[in-house]
Amino acid sequence: MSNLIFIFKAYNPNKRTTLFIHKNYTDYIANSQYVIRNKDTTHGLFGVVKEFPNIQNKNDLKPIIEHINKLAENKVPIYRGYISLREFDAERLGYYEQEKWKNLLENGGSIMQILSALITDYLETGEYEKQLSSDTIKAYRIDLRQFLDFTGGEWADRNMLNQYIKYLNQHFAPRYAKRKLASVRAFYHEMEICGELGENPFNKLRIRIHSPQQLPRVIPEQIVQALL
């Protein structure tokens, strides 16, 4: 199973420490020893910033670094997203070149493809290593694919899980809703154990699957008379 980690961080721009967290971070990620460097520059930055449309072709990073620092000084929210793969899995999945990572970051469909690959690995592990029954694997596959479609291929946070629980309550009988949610919970638990997930949104999540209220059954009069 591949060791894929998605981490998304946002720092409160009004805190004094946030400026120091962001200050010169651009230089750090551009020149990290692990970065895949651009062909024509000494750094590994790429992407699109309004003021600098061709970052990957610029050798002088000072204006870019100053621009990001200025945003932090002006308390503009800056979000950080991290995607990490083990070297073996990056090569196996085709993410061993900068262009592949660029497409991954710029194309949401690629993220869905990687999550889809994780689900496939998870199901294969259950089938061949854990020897789960074919019916169990089939149910897991259906439930996880439905959940993947619901989230749009993203890792769900607690808010999205609450929306999914609401969706299950509205469209499925309680027995099926509980099964589908249990399938997703088991998958997220496995991803957390394997280090694929930084924080499991199921932790401390209050789950309520609504069961229909059963009205009391009335015994027909003829049966009551027969019993007397």
C-alpha positions, 0 to 999 in steps of 0.5 A: 500500500502506498504511503500517500499523505495529504496535509492542509494547513492554515495559520491565523493571519492575526497571530504574531507568530504567523508572520515568522512561520511564513517568512522566507518559507518560499526560499526553503521549499524552493531550495530544499535538498529533496526538491525536483529542480527545474531544468533551467533554474537552480530551484524547484518552484513552479506554478502560477502567481498573478504577479509572477506567471513564469516562476519556473523560469526565474533564477532570481527568487528574491522578488517572489520571496519578498512578495510572499513575505509582504502578503504575510506582513499584511495579514493576508491568509496563506494556505499550505498544502502538502502531498508526500509520497515514498520514493518507491511509490512515487516512481510506481505511480508515475510521480517521479518527475516534476511535470507529474507533480505539477499536473497533480497540483493543478488538476483535481482529477489527478487527486481523485485518481490517486485516492482511487488507487489507494482504495484499490490497494486497500481492497486488494489487501483485504481480499488477498492478505486478510482473506475477506469474503467476496461479498465483503469486498464487493460491499466495500468497493460499492461504498467507497466508490460512492463516498469518493464520488460524493467528496469529489475525490478529496479527503473529507474533513468533519464537516464533509463527513457530517454532510455525508451522514445527512445524505445517507440518512436521507437516501438509505435505510438505517441498516445500509446507511450504517454499513456504508459509513462503517466501510468509510470509517474502516478505510480511514482508520487503515489510512491513519495507521499506515500514515496516509492520513495526518488526522482522522476526521472520524476521531471525536465525530458524533454519528447519528443514523436515524432509525424510523419510528415503529408504530405499534401494530394493532391486533385484529379484532377476530384474533383477539376474540379467538384468544378469549 
